[in-house]
Amino acid sequence: MPSFQHAHDRPPLAVGMLAALGIVYGDLGTSPLYTMQTVLETAGGSLSTESVLGVLSLIVWALILVVAIKYCLFVMRADNRGEGGILALTALVTGTVPEDEEGTASRPNRSARVTALLLTLGLFGGALLYGDGILTPAISVLSAIEGVKVATPALGHWVLPAAAIVLLGLFALQPVGTARIGTLFGPVMLCWFAVIGILGALATLRHPEVLWAIDPRHGVRYLLGGHWKSLAVLGGVFLALTGAEALYADMGHIGRLPVRLSWYLVVLPALLLCYAGQSASLIGLAHLPDNPFYGIIPRSIFPVAIWPVVGLATCATVIASQAIITGVFSMTRQAIQLGWFPGLNIRQTSDKEYGQIYVPVVNWVMMLFTLALTIGFGSSARLAGAYGMAVSTTMLLTTALLYSYLRHVARWSMAAALPTAAVFLSIDLAFFSANLLKIAEGGFVPLLAGAVMFAIMSTWRQGVAALRASGAERAVAPDRFLKRLANSQVPRVAGTAVFLTALREPIPPNMVGHIDQFGALHENVVTLTVAFEPVSRVPMEERLTLQRYGAGVWHVIARYGFVEIPLLQNTLAEATHQGCPVVPQEAVFIGGRDEVVRRAGQQDDRRQVSAPPRLAGWRRRLFGIMYRNAVHLVDRFDLPADRYVQIGRQVGL
């Protein structure tokens, strides 16, 4: 069995901080490559001291309020047994969660309508990550390689082909996994933060008055003076925050303390110095340069130093891109196990790190869209118009879910939770409104991607719920089933059969169908329910529930958290130790494979009360396609193919 590193088995603090630099802070750390340029271009290119100080003040306080305070101090408190991310938060505020170390659990006391609303917010926020996942690699890699134009303008026409080659190589290497090269991510990013911090500090010495930008009044005056243009400026400032969600999403891999310390001790100081250095290098210039980031390199060594900086920036942006790709892979697995996404082929690329996975379909779809956006937009400046819409929406939804967490899980009073959430909500609304102006410039791209993914996730969830309702309707009560076995004298054959079911009923339809089709039943029968709970991990002592019904019939419920790998043969071996007569190496596994069809109208008339809810026509067709192409149980749960039997039936929805 793989020895995955879980939340309770993390590396030492210093190692964790180094890992956080490589896994968590790639996006935030590379934002100086394009943020200042985008903001000043949006503002009209004015390089007066007042304008530069105003822009710098806005960036500084955005980093402090949103990242240092909101995410590091508040959002990261809302962990689901150590796991973070908007899907984990959604499961936390809508499901059964532990309240204390003793494991006392409760369900938040709220109406079904409010729960459905929170679930919708979480699903849409998770869906938007896919839109961010195709934009982040494109803008990050392009912005880094565009340094070539600054060094040698004659090579400018090679920027786009080079960026496409780098991105193609990045996605092509995903099947190999990042277990080995991942050890280099932390040191490379540490070098990156050291370089941009030192270069920023040296540039700040030219005009140390930029340090007065710490006074928020500079930013406020700049916004008030810009009138409606100020909203567009905020959209540019938001680019400095686009990796903030990663702090929360990747918390489970590293731990809360290393992520926080690496931010306060390394990342935040380096970013502030870099932005201050860019501001200092702009004061006194007549025109906005091609990329202010490369202006922090001392002019005396510019020709020599710019090429290593371009190379380091490219490495840093590749790491940032890898982080978002890995994040999308991880969220896809969470969504699958929470029942919000169809089963896909997932490959574990490391036997030690749980987060090292590869999802082929997601990888190649992301590659196609990322390359299309890179070639279609052609430059980081144009991509900046599309970037930020998805993240700002996700941040807004996270704040809404955070309020629910503070009130119903952390048990804050309304007097404490409401003002806290209101402050963060006002900031999020300002950035969200600013990013709405980008829709015509390409901001519709991540929203469209998110809407498509939300339609897929919500349709899958409704379809699975309808299938389960149909299955529960056809389930048979245990005493009635045992009576049938006795009265009809169903022949019993030697061996053990394990009937896999998503239902919690002990006698599922596929077992009844097996008897109807074959007229016999194995001597020992185990109905196995695999249940994914809305918590990250289920303690081993709570893993199994066994119930014996007589006549050799057993019902086993195996519970897993949404980040755990269901190793069913190991689970059945544990059931054997608890008295269940099943030998995993000899048992026959029997699963159902339903075909989704349109429910006949006359059925609805006969069974108006008990019939499962009907899916809309387009949802039924979409669900049918996804269900037919979803990964089979034999592959998802690593069952022996030569001992797996599938029983099919048509289900009208």
C-alpha positions in Angstrom: 0.0 0.0 0.0 1.4 3.4 -0.9 2.8 5.4 2.1 1.2 8.8 1.2 2.1 11.8 3.3 -1.0 13.0 5.0 -1.8 16.1 7.1 -0.6 14.4 10.3 2.8 13.4 8.7 4.2 16.6 7.3 7.9 17.6 7.0 9.7 19.8 9.5 8.8 23.5 9.5 11.7 24.8 7.5 11.2 22.1 4.8 7.5 22.9 4.8 8.2 26.6 4.3 10.5 25.8 1.4 7.9 23.5 -0.1 5.3 26.3 0.3 7.4 28.6 -1.8 7.4 26.1 -4.7 3.8 24.8 -4.4 1.8 27.7 -3.1 3.3 31.0 -4.1 4.2 30.6 -7.8 1.3 32.7 -9.0 1.5 35.4 -6.4 5.3 35.5 -6.8 5.3 36.0 -10.5 2.6 38.7 -10.6 5.2 41.5 -10.5 6.0 40.5 -14.1 2.8 42.1 -15.4 0.8 43.8 -12.7 2.5 47.3 -12.6 2.6 47.4 -16.4 -1.1 46.6 -16.7 -2.2 49.1 -14.0 -0.3 52.0 -15.5 -1.4 51.2 -19.0 -5.0 51.2 -17.8 -4.5 54.5 -16.0 -3.3 56.2 -19.2 0.5 55.8 -18.7 1.0 58.8 -16.4 4.3 58.5 -14.5 4.0 61.4 -12.2 5.2 60.8 -8.6 1.6 61.1 -7.3 0.4 58.5 -9.8 3.2 56.0 -9.1 2.8 56.4 -5.3 -1.0 56.0 -5.7 -0.6 52.8 -7.7 2.0 51.4 -5.4 -0.1 52.2 -2.3 -3.1 50.3 -3.8 -1.0 47.2 -4.5 0.6 47.3 -1.1 -2.7 47.5 0.8 -4.4 45.0 -1.5 -1.7 42.5 -0.5 -2.0 43.3 3.1 -5.8 43.3 3.4 -6.6 40.4 1.1 -3.7 38.0 1.5 -2.0 38.8 4.8 -5.3 39.4 6.7 -8.2 37.8 5.0 -6.6 34.6 3.8 -3.8 34.0 6.2 -5.6 35.0 9.4 -9.3 34.1 8.6 -9.9 31.9 5.6 -7.2 29.4 6.5 -8.9 28.9 9.9 -11.7 27.1 8.0 -10.0 23.8 7.4 -11.8 20.5 6.8 -9.7 18.2 8.9 -6.6 20.0 7.6 -7.8 20.3 4.0 -8.5 23.7 2.3 -10.0 25.0 -0.9 -13.5 26.1 -1.8 -14.8 22.6 -2.4 -13.5 21.5 1.0 -15.1 24.6 2.5 -18.4 23.9 0.8 -18.4 20.3 2.2 -17.6 21.8 5.6 -20.5 24.2 5.7 -23.1 21.9 4.0 -22.2 18.5 5.4 -21.5 16.7 8.7 -18.2 17.8 10.1 -16.3 17.2 13.4 -16.5 20.1 15.8 -13.8 19.1 18.3 -10.8 16.9 18.8 -13.1 14.2 20.3 -14.9 13.9 16.9 -18.3 15.2 18.1 -20.1 15.9 14.9 -23.1 18.0 14.0 -24.9 19.2 10.9 -25.2 23.0 10.6 -28.8 24.0 11.5 -30.1 25.7 8.3 -32.9 25.2 5.8 -32.6 23.0 2.8 -32.9 26.1 0.6 -29.9 27.8 2.2 -27.9 24.6 2.0 -28.7 24.3 -1.7 -27.6 27.9 -2.2 -24.3 27.4 -0.4 -23.7 24.2 -2.4 -24.4 26.1 -5.6 -21.9 28.9 -4.6 -19.2 26.3 -3.8 -19.7 24.4 -7.0 -19.6 27.5 -9.2 -16.5 28.7 -7.3 -14.8 25.3 -7.9 -15.8 25.4 -11.6 -14.2 28.8 -12.0 -10.8 27.2 -11.1 -10.8 25.5 -14.5 -11.1 28.9 -16.2 -8.2 30.2 -14.1 -6.2 27.0 -14.8 -6.2 27.7 -18.6 -5.3 31.4 -18.2 -2.5 31.3 -15.5 0.0 29.3 -17.6 -0.6 31.5 -20.6 -0.1 34.9 -19.0 2.7 33.8 -16.7 4.9 32.2 -19.3 4.2 35.0 -21.9 5.1 37.7 -19.4 8.4 36.1 -18.5 9.6 35.4 -22.1 8.6 38.9 -23.1 11.7 40.0 -21.3 13.5 38.9 -24.5 12.0 41.9 -26.3 13.4 44.2 -23.6 16.9 42.8 -23.9 16.9 42.4 -27.7 13.9 44.0 -29.6 14.9 42.2 -32.8 14.0 38.9 -31.1 10.5 40.0 -30.3 8.8 37.9 -33.0 10.2 34.7 -31.3 8.3 35.4 -28.0 5.0 33.8 -29.0 6.6 30.6 -30.5 8.9 30.2 -27.5 6.0 30.6 -25.1 4.0 28.0 -27.0 6.9 25.5 -26.9 7.4 26.0 -23.2 3.6 25.5 -22.5 3.5 22.4 -24.8 6.5 20.9 -22.9 4.9 21.7 -19.6 1.7 19.8 -20.3 3.5 17.0 -22.1 5.6 16.3 -19.0 2.5 15.9 -16.7 2.2 12.1 -17.2 5.7 11.8 -15.8 4.7 13.5 -12.6 6.4 16.2 -10.5 7.7 13.9 -7.7 11.3 14.3 -8.7 11.5 17.8 -10.2 9.1 19.1 -7.5 12.0 19.0 -5.0 13.6 21.8 -7.1 10.5 24.0 -7.0 11.1 25.4 -3.5 14.8 26.3 -4.0 14.1 27.9 -7.4 11.3 30.0 -6.0 13.4 30.9 -3.0 16.1 32.1 -5.4 13.4 34.0 -7.4 12.1 35.8 -4.3 15.6 36.7 -3.2 16.5 38.1 -6.6 13.4 40.2 -7.0 13.7 41.4 -3.4 17.3 42.4 -3.8 16.8 44.0 -7.2 13.8 45.9 -5.8 15.7 47.1 -2.8 18.5 48.4 -5.0 16.1 50.2 -7.3 14.3 51.7 -4.3 17.5 53.4 -3.3 17.2 55.6 -6.4 14.0 57.2 -5.1 13.4 56.1 -1.5 10.4 58.4 -1.3 8.3 55.6 -2.8 8.3 54.1 0.7 5.7 56.7 1.6 3.2 54.5 -0.3 2.7 52.6 2.9 0.4 55.6 3.7 -3.0 54.4 2.4 -4.1 58.0 1.7 -1.9 58.0 -1.5 -4.1 55.1 -2.8 -7.3 56.7 -1.7 -6.5 60.1 -3.3 -5.5 58.3 -6.5 -8.8 56.5 -6.7 -10.8 59.6 -5.9 -9.0 61.6 -8.6 -9.5 59.0 -11.3 -13.3 58.9 -11.0 -14.8 56.0 -13.1 -11.3 55.1 -14.5 -10.4 54.1 -10.9 -12.6 51.0 -11.2 -10.6 49.9 -14.2 -7.4 50.6 -12.2 -8.6 48.3 -9.4 -9.0 45.6 -12.1 -5.3 45.9 -12.8 -4.3 46.0 -9.1 -6.2 42.8 -8.6 -3.6 41.0 -10.8 -1.3 41.2 -7.8 -3.7 38.9 -5.8 -4.5 36.2 -8.4 -2.7 33.5 -6.5 -4.3 34.2 -3.1 -6.7 31.2 -3.3 -3.7 28.9 -3.6 -2.8 29.6 0.1 -6.1 28.1 1.1 -6.4 25.4 -1.5 -2.9 23.9 -0.9 -3.0 24.2 2.8 -3.7 20.5 3.2 -0.5 19.4 1.4 1.8 21.5 3.6 0.1 22.8 6.7 -1.2 26.1 7.9 1.9 27.3 9.8 4.5 26.8 7.0 2.2 28.6 4.5 1.7 31.5 6.8 5.3 31.9 7.9 6.7 31.7 4.3 4.2 34.5 3.3 5.1 36.8 6.2 8.9 36.1 6.2 9.7 35.6 2.5 7.0 36.3 0.0 5.4 39.5 1.3 8.7 41.3 1.9 10.1 40.3 -1.5 6.9 41.4 -3.3 6.8 44.7 -1.5 10.4 45.5 -2.3 9.9 44.4 -6.0 6.9 46.6 -6.5 8.6 49.5 -4.7 11.6 49.1 -6.9 9.5 49.1 -10.0 7.8 52.3 -8.8 11.2 53.9 -8.1 12.5 53.0 -11.5 9.5 54.7 -13.2 9.8 58.1 -11.5 11.3 60.6 -13.8 10.6 58.7 -17.0 8.8 60.3 -19.9 7.1 57.2 -21.2 6.1 53.8 -19.8 8.7 51.2 -20.8 7.8 47.9 -22.3 7.9 46.1 -19.0 8.6 47.9 -15.7 9.7 44.7 -14.0 12.9 44.6 -15.9 13.5 48.2 -15.0 14.6 47.2 -11.5 17.8 45.7 -13.0 20.7 48.3 -12.5 21.4 49.9 -15.9 25.1 49.4 -15.4 24.8 45.6 -15.6 21.6 45.5 -17.6 22.9 43.7 -20.7 24.6 41.1 -18.6 22.0 40.5 -16.0 18.8 40.6 -18.0 19.3 37.2 -19.6 19.7 35.2 -16.3 16.7 37.1 -14.9 14.6 36.2 -18.0 15.7 32.6 -17.5 14.8 32.6 -13.8 11.5 34.3 -14.5 10.6 31.6 -17.1 11.4 28.9 -14.5 9.3 30.7 -11.9 6.4 31.0 -14.2 6.6 27.3 -15.2 6.5 26.5 -11.5 3.5 28.8 -11.1 1.8 27.0 -14.0 2.6 23.6 -12.6 1.0 24.6 -9.3 -2.3 25.6 -10.9 -2.3 22.5 -13.0 -1.7 20.3 -10.0 -4.4 22.3 -8.1 -6.9 21.5 -10.9 -6.0 17.8 -10.8 -6.5 17.7 -7.0 -9.8 19.6 -7.2 -11.1 17.2 -9.9 -10.4 14.2 -7.7 -12.2 15.9 -4.8 -15.1 16.7 -7.0 -15.3 13.1 -8.2 -15.2 11.6 -4.7 -17.8 14.1 -3.4 -20.1 13.1 -6.3 -19.9 16.3 -8.2 -18.0 15.1 -11.2 -18.0 11.9 -13.4 -15.4 9.3 -12.7 -12.2 9.9 -14.7 -8.9 8.0 -15.1 -6.6 9.2 -12.3 -3.0 8.1 -12.1 -0.9 8.4 -9.0 2.6 9.5 -10.1 4.2 9.2 -6.7 4.0 6.4 -4.0 4.8 8.9 -1.3 3.0 12.2 -2.1 -0.8 12.0 -2.3 -1.0 15.3 -4.2 1.2 13.9 -7.1 -1.5 12.8 -9.5 -2.2 13.0 -13.2 -5.7 13.3 -14.9 -5.2 12.7 -18.6 -8.5 14.1 -19.9 -8.2 17.3 -17.8 -4.5 17.8 -18.8 -5.0 17.6 -22.6 -8.2 19.7 -22.5 -6.3 22.4 -20.5 -3.4 22.2 -22.9 -5.6 22.8 -25.9 -7.3 25.8 -24.4 -4.2 27.3 -22.9 -2.3 27.2 -26.2 -5.4 28.6 -28.0 -5.5 31.5 -25.6 -1.8 32.1 -25.8 -1.8 32.2 -29.6 -5.2 34.1 -29.8 -4.3 36.9 -27.4 -0.6 37.0 -28.4 0.7 39.0 -25.4 0.5 39.2 -21.6 -1.0 42.7 -21.9 -3.9 41.4 -23.8 -4.3 38.4 -21.6 -4.5 40.7 -18.6 -7.8 41.8 -19.9 -9.2 38.3 -19.5 -7.3 37.5 -16.3 -8.8 38.0 -12.9 -12.5 37.6 -13.5 -12.6 33.9 -12.4 -10.4 34.5 -9.3 -12.3 37.6 -8.2 -15.6 35.7 -8.4 -14.1 32.8 -6.5 -12.9 35.1 -3.8 -16.3 36.6 -3.5 -17.9 33.2 -3.1 -15.3 32.2 -0.6 -16.2 35.1 1.6 -19.9 34.2 1.5 -19.0 30.6 2.5 -16.6 32.0 5.2 -19.5 33.8 6.8 -21.5 30.6 7.0 -18.4 28.9 8.5 -17.9 31.5 11.2 -21.6 31.5 12.2 -22.5 27.8 12.0 -19.2 25.9 12.4 -16.9 28.1 14.4 -20.0 29.3 16.3 -19.2 33.1 16.2 -21.9 35.4 17.2 -23.6 37.5 14.5 -22.1 40.6 16.1 -18.6 39.3 15.4 -19.2 37.3 12.1 -21.2 39.9 10.2 -18.8 42.9 10.4 -15.8 40.6 9.7 -17.5 39.2 6.6 -18.8 42.6 5.6 -15.3 44.1 5.5 -14.0 41.4 3.3 -17.1 41.4 1.2 -16.8 45.1 0.5 -13.2 44.6 -0.7 -14.2 41.6 -2.8 -17.1 43.4 -4.4 -14.9 46.3 -5.4 -12.5 44.0 -7.2 -15.3 41.9 -8.6 -17.0 45.1 -10.0 -13.6 46.2 -11.4 -13.1 42.9 -13.2 -16.6 43.1 -14.7 -15.2 45.8 -17.0 -12.9 43.2 -18.5 -15.6 41.0 -19.8 -15.6 42.6 -23.3 -11.7 42.4 -23.3 -11.7 38.6 -22.8 -13.0 38.3 -19.2 -15.9 36.2 -20.6 -13.4 33.4 -21.3 -12.9 32.2 -17.7 -16.6 32.8 -16.9 -17.7 30.8 -19.9 -15.3 28.0 -18.9 -16.7 28.1 -15.4 -20.3 28.1 -16.5 -19.7 25.0 -18.7 -17.9 23.2 -15.8 -20.7 24.2 -13.4 -23.3 22.8 -15.9 -21.4 19.6 -16.0 -20.9 19.3 -12.2 -24.5 20.3 -11.3 -25.9 17.9 -14.0 -23.8 15.0 -12.7 -24.9 15.7 -9.2 -28.6 15.8 -10.1 -28.3 12.7 -12.3 -26.5 10.7 -9.6 -29.2 11.8 -7.1 -31.9 10.7 -9.5 -30.2 7.3 -10.1 -29.9 6.7 -6.4 -33.6 7.6 -5.9 -34.5 5.1 -8.6 -32.2 2.5 -6.9 -33.6 3.1 -3.5 -37.1 2.7 -4.9 -36.2 -0.8 -6.2 -34.3 -1.9 -3.1 -35.8 -4.7 -1.0 -36.2 -4.8 2.7 -33.8 -7.4 4.3 -36.6 -9.4 6.1 -38.6 -9.6 2.8 -35.5 -10.7 0.9 -34.5 -13.4 3.4 -38.1 -14.6 3.3 -37.9 -14.9 -0.5 -34.7 -16.8 -0.2 -36.3 -19.3 2.1 -39.6 -19.7 0.3 -38.4 -19.9 -3.3 -35.5 -22.1 -2.3 -32.9 -20.1 -4.4 -30.0 -22.5 -5.0 -26.7 -21.4 -3.2 -23.4 -21.9 -4.9 -20.0 -22.1 -3.3 -17.9 -18.9 -2.9 -18.4 -15.3 -2.0 -20.0 -12.5 -4.1 -19.4 -8.8 -3.3 -22.2 -6.6 -4.7 -21.0 -3.0 -5.1 -23.6 -0.3 -4.5 -23.8 3.4 -4.0 -26.9 3.0 -1.9 -26.9 2.5 1.9 -29.7 0.0 1.7 -28.5 -3.5 2.5 -30.3 -5.3 -0.4 -29.5 -3.2 -3.5 -31.3 -3.7 -6.9 -28.2 -5.3 -8.6 -28.4 -8.2 -6.1 -32.1 -8.7 -6.7 -31.4 -8.5 -10.5 -28.6 -11.1 -10.2 -31.0 -13.6 -8.7 -33.7 -12.9 -11.3 -31.2 -13.3 -14.1 -29.2 -16.3 -12.8 -31.6 -18.0 -10.5 -28.9 -18.7 -7.9 -26.9 -16.9 -5.2 -23.4 -17.4 -3.7 -23.1 -19.1 -0.3 -21.7 -15.9 1.2 -23.0 -12.5 0.0 -21.6 -9.1 1.0 -23.3 -5.9 -0.2 -20.6 -3.2 -0.1 -21.5 0.5 0.0 -18.6 2.9 -0.7 -19.5 6.2 0.9 -17.5 9.4 0.5 -18.1 11.6 3.5 -17.9 15.5 3.4 -14.7 15.4 5.4 -11.1 15.1 4.1 -10.3 11.8 5.9 -12.2 9.2 7.9 -10.4 7.7 11.0 -9.6 4.0 10.6 -11.8 3.2 13.6 -14.8 4.7 11.8 -14.0 3.2 8.4 -16.2 0.2 8.5 -19.8 -0.6 9.6 -20.8 -4.3 9.4 -24.3 -5.8 9.7 -25.1 -9.5 9.5 -28.7 -10.4 8.3 -28.5 -14.2 8.3 -28.5 -16.7 5.5 -24.9 -15.7 4.7 -25.9 -12.1 3.9 -23.7 -9.2 5.2 -23.8 -5.5 4.6 -20.6 -3.5 4.8 -20.4 0.3 4.6 -16.8 1.6 3.8 -16.4 5.3 4.5 -13.7 7.4 3.0 -12.9 11.1 3.0 -12.9 13.1 -0.2 -9.0 13.1 -0.4 -8.6 9.4 0.3 -7.9 6.6 -2.2 -10.5 3.8 -1.7 -8.5 0.6 -1.5 -11.4 -1.8 -1.4 -9.5 -5.1 -1.1 -7.6 -3.7 1.9 -11.0 -2.6 3.4 -12.5 -6.1 2.8 -9.5 -7.7 4.5 -10.2 -5.6 7.5 -13.9 -6.7 7.4 -12.6 -10.3 7.4 -10.7 -9.6 10.6 -14.0 -8.3 12.1 -15.8 -11.6 11.3 -17.2 -11.1 7.9 -16.5 -14.3 5.9 -15.1 -12.7 2.7 -11.7 -13.5 1.2 -10.9 -10.5 -1.2 -8.5 -12.6 -3.3 -11.2 -15.2 -4.0 -14.4 -13.2 -4.1 -16.4 -12.3 -7.2 -17.2 -8.6 -7.5 -20.6 -7.6 -9.0 -21.4 -4.1 -10.0 -24.3 -2.4 -11.8 -24.0 -0.5 -15.1 -27.2 1.5 -15.8 -28.2 3.0 -19.1 -30.0 6.3 -18.7 -33.1 6.7 -20.9 -36.1 9.0 -21.1 -38.8 8.0 -18.6 -42.1 7.1 -20.2 -45.0 9.4 -19.5 -47.3 6.6 -18.3 -44.8 5.6 -15.6 -45.0 9.1 -14.2 -48.8 8.8 -14.0 -48.6 5.4 -12.2 -46.0 6.5 -9.7 -46.4 10.2 -9.1 -45.3 9.9 -5.5 -42.4 7.6 -5.5 -40.8 8.1 -9.0 -37.4 9.9 -8.9 -37.4 13.5 -10.2 -37.3 13.9 -13.9 -34.2 15.5 -15.4 -34.6 18.2 -18.1 -34.0 17.0 -21.6 -30.6 18.5 -22.1 -29.5 17.5 -18.6 -30.6 13.9 -19.2 -28.7 13.7 -22.5 -25.6 15.3 -21.0 -25.8 13.0 -18.0 -26.3 10.0 -20.2 -23.1 10.8 -22.2 -21.0 11.4 -19.1 -22.4 8.3 -17.4 -21.6 6.0 -20.3 -18.0 7.4 -20.5 -17.3 7.6 -16.8 -14.5 5.3 -15.5 -15.9 1.9 -14.5 -15.7 0.7 -10.9 -13.2 -2.0 -11.9 -10.7 0.7 -12.8 -11.6 3.3 -10.2 -11.4 1.0 -7.2 -8.6 -1.2 -8.6 -10.7 -4.4 -8.7 -9.5 -7.6 -10.3 -10.8 -7.5 -13.9 -11.0 -11.3 -14.1 -13.4 -11.5 -11.1 -15.6 -8.5 -11.9 -19.1 -9.0 -13.3 -21.3 -6.2 -14.5 -25.1 -6.2 -14.5 -26.9 -3.6 -16.7 -30.4 -2.2 -16.7 -32.2 0.8 -18.2 -33.2 3.6 -15.9 -35.8 6.2 -16.9 -35.0 9.7 -15.7 
